[in-house]
């Protein structure tokens, strides 16, 4: 019974840690993207969508690369934190299946709008 109670409370305990890990992952992702862009293009700043002097291809390349780098860093940081929690407590920190970005199915039944 105590183990079941522990598994139910672990997601609540993990929430603040998960927030801190996400924040750190964002900071690491920004740093990784800046370094990647500098290595690829030799420029300090990547183009922004509203940068008039840059073309569509360059702007979209920068956006795609930034998204990929952020996703990889975010997943690596989150997975490392979850694995560390599991090693220290013996339980995975969330009860959800399907990932963070999973969209819930719409409600079923005659009263569903």
C-alpha positions as CSV (number, residue, x, y, z in Angstrom):
1,X,0.0,0.0,0.0
2,X,2.8,2.4,0.9
3,X,4.4,1.8,-2.5
4,X,1.2,2.7,-4.3
5,X,0.8,5.9,-2.3
6,X,4.4,6.8,-3.2
7,X,3.8,6.3,-6.9
8,X,0.7,8.5,-6.7
9,X,2.6,11.4,-5.0
10,X,5.7,11.2,-7.1
11,X,4.3,13.3,-10.0
12,X,3.5,16.1,-7.6
13,X,7.0,16.0,-6.1
14,X,8.5,15.9,-9.6
15,X,6.6,18.9,-10.9
16,X,8.9,21.6,-9.4
17,X,11.9,19.6,-10.4
18,X,10.5,19.1,-13.9
19,X,9.9,22.9,-14.2
20,X,13.5,23.6,-13.2
21,X,14.8,21.0,-15.7
22,X,12.7,22.5,-18.5
23,X,14.0,26.0,-17.7
24,X,17.6,24.7,-17.7
25,X,16.9,22.8,-20.9
26,X,15.6,25.9,-22.6
27,X,18.8,27.8,-21.6
28,X,21.0,25.0,-22.8
29,X,19.0,24.8,-26.0
30,X,19.5,28.5,-26.7
31,X,23.2,28.2,-26.1
32,X,23.5,25.1,-28.3
33,X,21.5,26.8,-31.1
34,X,23.7,29.9,-31.0
35,X,26.9,27.8,-31.2
36,X,25.5,25.6,-34.0
37,X,24.5,28.6,-36.0
38,X,27.9,30.2,-35.5
39,X,29.6,27.0,-36.6
40,X,27.4,26.6,-39.7
41,X,27.2,30.2,-40.9
42,X,29.9,32.0,-39.1
43,X,27.4,34.6,-37.8
44,X,26.7,35.6,-34.3
45,X,23.0,36.1,-34.8
46,X,20.6,33.8,-36.6
47,X,18.0,35.5,-38.8
48,X,14.6,36.3,-37.4
49,X,11.3,36.0,-39.2
50,X,11.0,39.8,-39.3
51,X,14.6,40.4,-40.5
52,X,14.0,42.3,-43.8
53,X,17.5,41.6,-45.1
54,X,17.3,37.8,-45.0
55,X,15.6,35.6,-47.5
56,X,12.9,33.0,-46.9
57,X,15.2,30.0,-47.1
58,X,17.6,31.4,-44.5
59,X,14.9,32.3,-42.1
60,X,13.1,29.0,-42.4
61,X,16.4,27.1,-42.1
62,X,17.2,28.9,-38.9
63,X,13.7,28.2,-37.5
64,X,13.9,24.5,-38.4
65,X,17.4,24.2,-36.9
66,X,16.4,26.0,-33.8
67,X,13.3,23.8,-33.3
68,X,15.3,20.6,-33.8
69,X,18.1,21.7,-31.4
70,X,15.5,22.8,-28.7
71,X,13.6,19.5,-29.0
72,X,16.8,17.4,-28.7
73,X,18.1,19.3,-25.7
74,X,14.7,19.4,-24.0
75,X,14.3,15.7,-24.4
76,X,17.8,14.9,-23.2
77,X,17.4,17.1,-20.1
78,X,13.9,15.7,-19.3
79,X,15.0,12.1,-19.8
80,X,18.0,12.6,-17.7
81,X,15.9,14.0,-14.8
82,X,13.3,11.3,-15.1
83,X,16.0,8.6,-15.1
84,X,17.7,10.1,-12.0
85,X,14.4,10.2,-10.2
86,X,13.7,6.6,-11.0
87,X,17.1,5.5,-9.8
88,X,16.8,7.4,-6.5
89,X,13.1,6.5,-5.8
90,X,12.5,3.3,-7.8
91,X,9.5,4.9,-9.5
92,X,9.1,6.7,-12.8
93,X,8.2,10.4,-12.1
94,X,5.0,10.5,-14.2
95,X,2.0,8.2,-14.6
96,X,1.1,9.6,-18.1
97,X,1.7,7.6,-21.2
98,X,2.3,8.9,-24.6
99,X,4.4,11.9,-23.9
100,X,4.2,15.5,-22.8
101,X,2.8,16.8,-26.2
102,X,0.1,14.2,-26.6
103,X,-3.3,15.6,-27.4
104,X,-6.1,14.0,-25.4
105,X,-8.8,12.4,-27.5
106,X,-12.1,14.2,-27.6
107,X,-14.8,13.1,-25.1
108,X,-17.1,10.4,-26.4
109,X,-20.8,10.0,-25.9
110,X,-24.1,11.8,-26.7
111,X,-23.4,14.8,-24.4
112,X,-20.0,15.5,-26.0
113,X,-19.9,18.9,-27.7
